């Protein structure tokens, strides 16, 4: 299986988020479900990139009044997703 085949669903989800088609909370929910339910064993390099995004998604808090300084807001989550997207597509 090629790198693209392994990451295509993630790339599509991140692209939808980066282009404003889905909100940060929608991205959070979809990414967590996708990553936790991954059926394939991912190569270490790909897993590492996707896991780093997972850690950021896990640190995301949609509610500004509940968010502490260690949690990410919408813009920080978007920046992380865009960074991961660049790593996977370059």
LUMFIKE-499343 format. One record per residue: residue number from 1; residue in one letter; chain; x, z, y of N, C-alpha, C, O, CB in turn. Coordinates in steps of 0.1 Angstrom, whole numbers, plus 2048, in hexadecimal, padded with zeros to 3 digits. Glycine has a CB too. Layout:
N
resi  resn  chain  n.x  n.z  n.y  ca.x  ca.z  ca.y  c.x  c.z  c.y  o.x  o.z  o.y  cb.x  cb.z  cb.y
NUM  A  A  X  Z  Y  X  Z  Y  X  Z  Y  X  Z  Y  X  Z  Y
...
//
This chain:
90
resi  resn  chain  n.x  n.z  n.y  ca.x  ca.z  ca.y  c.x  c.z  c.y  o.x  o.z  o.y  cb.x  cb.z  cb.y
1  X  A  808  800  7F4  800  800  800  809  800  80C  813  807  80D  7F6  80C  800
2  X  A  805  7F8  816  80D  7F7  822  80B  803  82C  801  80A  82B  80A  7EA  82A
3  X  A  814  804  835  812  80F  83F  805  80D  847  7FE  817  849  81E  80F  849
4  X  A  802  801  84A  7F6  7FE  852  7E9  802  849  7E0  808  84E  7F5  7F0  856
5  X  A  7EA  7FE  83D  7DE  801  834  7DC  811  833  7D1  815  832  7E0  7FB  826
6  X  A  7E7  818  833  7E6  827  832  7E1  82D  83F  7DB  838  83E  7F3  82D  82E
7  X  A  7E4  827  84A  7E1  82D  857  7D5  826  85E  7D2  82A  869  7ED  82D  85F
8  X  A  7D0  81B  859  7C6  813  860  7BA  81B  865  7B6  81A  871  7C1  808  857
9  X  A  7B4  824  85D  7A9  82B  861  7AC  835  86C  7A4  838  875  7A3  833  855
10  X  A  7B9  83B  86C  7BD  844  877  7BF  83C  884  7BB  840  88E  7CA  84B  872
11  X  A  7C6  830  882  7C8  828  88E  7BB  824  895  7BA  824  8A1  7D0  81B  88A
12  X  A  7B1  820  88D  7A4  81C  892  79E  828  899  798  826  8A4  79B  817  887
13  X  A  79E  834  894  798  840  89A  79F  843  8A7  799  845  8B1  799  84C  890
14  X  A  7AC  843  8A7  7B4  846  8B3  7B2  83C  8BE  7B1  83F  8CA  7C3  847  8B0
15  X  A  7B1  82F  8BA  7AE  824  8C4  7A0  826  8CA  79F  825  8D6  7AF  817  8BD
16  X  A  796  82A  8C2  789  82C  8C8  789  838  8D2  783  837  8DC  77F  82F  8BC
17  X  A  791  842  8CF  792  84D  8D8  79A  849  8E4  796  84C  8F0  799  859  8D1
18  X  A  7A5  842  8E3  7AD  83E  8EE  7A6  835  8F7  7A8  835  903  7BA  837  8E9
19  X  A  79D  82D  8F2  795  823  8FA  788  829  900  781  822  906  792  817  8F2
20  X  A  786  836  8FD  77A  83C  902  76D  83A  8FB  762  83D  900  778  838  910
21  X  A  76E  834  8EF  762  831  8E7  75C  83E  8E1  750  83F  8DE  765  827  8DC
22  X  A  765  848  8DF  760  855  8D9  766  860  8E2  770  85E  8E8  764  857  8CA
23  X  A  75F  86B  8E2  764  877  8EA  76E  87F  8E2  771  87D  8D7  758  880  8EE
24  X  A  775  888  8EA  77F  891  8E3  778  899  8D8  77E  89A  8CD  785  89A  8EE
25  X  A  76C  89F  8DA  766  8A6  8CF  763  89E  8C3  764  8A2  8B8  75A  8AD  8D4
26  X  A  75F  891  8C5  75C  888  8BA  769  885  8B3  769  884  8A7  755  87B  8C0
27  X  A  773  882  8BB  780  87F  8B4  785  88B  8AC  789  88A  8A1  78B  87C  8BF
28  X  A  784  897  8B2  788  8A3  8AB  781  8A4  89D  787  8A6  893  785  8B0  8B3
29  X  A  774  8A3  89D  76C  8A4  891  770  89A  887  772  89D  87B  75D  8A4  894
30  X  A  771  88D  88B  774  882  882  782  883  87D  784  881  871  772  875  88A
31  X  A  78C  887  885  799  887  881  79B  893  876  7A2  891  86C  7A3  88A  88C
32  X  A  795  89E  879  797  8A9  870  791  8A6  862  797  8A8  858  790  8B6  876
33  X  A  785  8A0  862  77F  89C  856  787  891  84E  789  892  842  771  896  859
34  X  A  78C  888  856  794  87D  850  7A1  882  84A  7A5  87F  83E  797  872  85A
35  X  A  7A8  88A  852  7B6  88F  84D  7B4  899  842  7BC  898  838  7BD  896  859
36  X  A  7AB  8A2  843  7A9  8AC  838  7A4  8A6  82B  7A6  8AB  820  79F  8B7  83C
37  X  A  79D  89A  82C  797  894  821  79F  888  81C  79B  880  814  78A  88F  824
38  X  A  7AC  887  820  7B4  87C  81D  7B6  87B  80E  7BA  884  807  7C2  87D  823
39  X  A  7B3  86F  808  7B3  86D  7FA  7C1  869  7F5  7C5  86C  7E9  7A9  863  7F5
40  X  A  7C9  862  7FD  7D6  85D  7FA  7E1  867  7FD  7DF  86F  807  7D9  850  800
41  X  A  7EB  867  7F6  7F7  86F  7FA  7FF  866  803  803  85B  800  800  873  7ED
42  X  A  801  86B  80F  807  863  81A  816  865  819  81B  870  816  802  867  828
43  X  A  81E  85B  81C  82D  85C  81C  830  866  827  829  868  831  834  84E  820
44  X  A  83C  86D  825  840  878  82E  83F  874  83D  83A  87C  845  84D  87D  82A
45  X  A  845  869  840  845  865  84E  838  863  855  835  868  860  84D  858  850
46  X  A  82E  85D  84E  821  85B  852  81A  869  853  813  86C  85C  819  851  84A
47  X  A  81B  870  848  815  87E  847  819  886  853  811  88D  859  818  885  83A
48  X  A  826  886  856  82B  88E  861  825  88B  86E  821  894  876  83B  88D  862
49  X  A  824  87E  871  81E  879  87E  80F  87E  87E  80B  883  888  81F  86A  87F
50  X  A  808  87B  874  7FA  87F  873  7F7  88E  873  7EE  892  879  7F3  878  867
51  X  A  800  895  86D  7FF  8A4  86D  802  8AA  87B  7FB  8B3  87E  809  8AA  863
52  X  A  80B  8A4  882  80E  8A9  890  801  8A7  898  7FD  8B0  8A0  819  8A1  896
53  X  A  7FA  89C  897  7ED  89A  89E  7E3  8A4  899  7DB  8A9  8A0  7E8  88B  89C
54  X  A  7E3  8A6  88C  7DA  8B0  886  7DB  8BD  88D  7D2  8C4  890  7DB  8B1  877
55  X  A  7E8  8C2  88E  7EB  8CF  895  7E5  8CF  8A3  7E0  8D9  8A7  7FA  8D1  895
56  X  A  7E6  8C4  8AA  7E1  8C3  8B8  7D2  8C3  8B8  7CB  8C9  8C0  7E6  8B7  8BF
57  X  A  7CC  8BC  8AE  7BD  8BB  8AD  7B8  8CA  8AA  7AE  8CE  8AF  7B9  8B1  8A2
58  X  A  7C0  8D0  8A1  7BC  8DE  89E  7BD  8E8  8AA  7B6  8F2  8AA  7C5  8E3  892
59  X  A  7C6  8E4  8B3  7C8  8ED  8BF  7BF  8E9  8CA  7BF  8EF  8D5  7D6  8EC  8C3
60  X  A  7B7  8DF  8C8  7AE  8DA  8D3  7A2  8E3  8D4  79C  8E8  8CA  7A9  8CB  8D0
61  X  A  79E  8E5  8E1  792  8ED  8E3  789  8E6  8EE  78E  8E4  8F9  795  8FC  8E8
62  X  A  77D  8E2  8EA  775  8DA  8F3  76F  8E2  8FF  76D  8DD  90A  76A  8D4  8EC
63  X  A  76E  8EF  8FD  768  8F8  907  773  8FE  910  77B  906  90C  760  903  900
64  X  A  773  8F9  91D  77D  8FD  927  77D  90D  929  787  913  92A  77A  8F6  934
65  X  A  771  913  929  770  921  92B  774  929  91F  776  936  920  762  925  92F
66  X  A  776  923  914  77B  92A  908  789  927  904  78F  92E  8FC  772  926  8FC
67  X  A  78F  91D  90B  79C  918  908  7A7  922  90E  7A6  926  919  79E  90A  90E
68  X  A  7B1  925  905  7BD  92D  90B  7C8  923  90D  7C7  917  90B  7C1  938  901
69  X  A  7D3  929  912  7DE  920  916  7E5  919  90A  7EC  90F  90D  7E9  928  91D
70  X  A  7E3  91D  8FE  7E9  916  8F3  7E0  90B  8ED  7E5  904  8E4  7EC  921  8E8
71  X  A  7D4  90A  8F1  7CB  900  8EC  7CB  8F4  8F5  7CE  8F5  901  7BD  906  8EB
72  X  A  7C7  8E9  8EF  7C8  8DC  8F6  7BA  8D9  8FC  7B0  8DC  8F6  7CC  8D1  8ED
73  X  A  7BA  8D2  907  7AE  8CD  90D  7AC  8BE  909  7B4  8B8  902  7AE  8CE  91D
74  X  A  7A2  8B7  90F  79F  8A9  90B  7AB  8A0  90E  7AE  898  906  793  8A5  912
75  X  A  7B0  8A2  91A  7BB  899  91E  7C8  89B  916  7CE  891  912  7BF  89B  92D
76  X  A  7CB  8A7  912  7D7  8A9  90A  7D4  8A4  8FC  7DE  89E  8F6  7D9  8B9  909
77  X  A  7C8  8A5  8F7  7C5  89F  8E9  7C6  890  8EA  7CB  88A  8E1  7B7  8A4  8E5
78  X  A  7C1  88A  8F4  7C2  87C  8F6  7D1  877  8F7  7D4  86D  8F0  7BA  877  903
79  X  A  7D9  87E  8FE  7E7  87B  8FF  7EE  87C  8F1  7F6  873  8EE  7EE  884  909
80  X  A  7EA  886  8EA  7F0  887  8DC  7EC  87C  8D3  7F4  877  8CB  7EC  895  8D6
81  X  A  7DF  879  8D4  7DA  86D  8CC  7E1  860  8CF  7E4  858  8C7  7CB  86C  8CD
82  X  A  7E2  85E  8DC  7E9  852  8E1  7F7  851  8DC  7FC  847  8D8  7E8  850  8F0
83  X  A  7FE  85D  8DD  80C  85E  8D8  80D  85B  8C9  816  853  8C5  812  86B  8DB
84  X  A  804  860  8C2  804  85E  8B3  801  84F  8B0  807  849  8A7  7F9  867  8AC
85  X  A  7F7  84A  8B8  7F4  83C  8B6  800  833  8B8  802  829  8B1  7E8  838  8BF
86  X  A  807  836  8C3  813  82E  8C5  81E  82F  8BA  824  826  8B7  81A  833  8D3
87  X  A  81F  83B  8B5  829  83E  8AA  825  836  89E  82E  830  897  82A  84C  8A7
88  X  A  818  835  89B  813  82E  88F  813  81F  890  814  817  886  805  832  88B
89  X  A  813  81A  89C  811  80B  89E  81E  805  8A3  81F  7F9  8A5  807  808  8A8
90  X  A  829  80D  8A6  835  807  8AB  83F  804  89F  84A  7FF  8A2  83C  810  8B5
//
